[in-house]
Amino acid sequence: MKTVGIRELKENLSRYLQRVKSGERIVVTHRKKEVALLVPIARKTEEEKILELIQQGVAYWAGGKPTGMPSPIISRGKRVSEAVIEDRR
């Protein structure tokens, strides 16, 4: 893990942020004392977020499709997109 002082960080912020963006962790020091840690933000997929909620006990899934959802609307005749195209002619 790279260690950098505040002055050096301020002078070369873009360079250090690029290193963090590539996955490196950087410790920031002030007068040789550690004061901060720069780490990349972890991007999670929707599935990972849901799995994390389930593991924390905030949500649960019993499998299958959701119940209580309204039935889809069944339309007769033309689709809306066809009617719009026809109207433009």
Helices and strands as residue ranges (DSSP letters): E 2-5, H 6-11, H 13-21, E 26-30, E 33-38, H 46-56, H 80-88
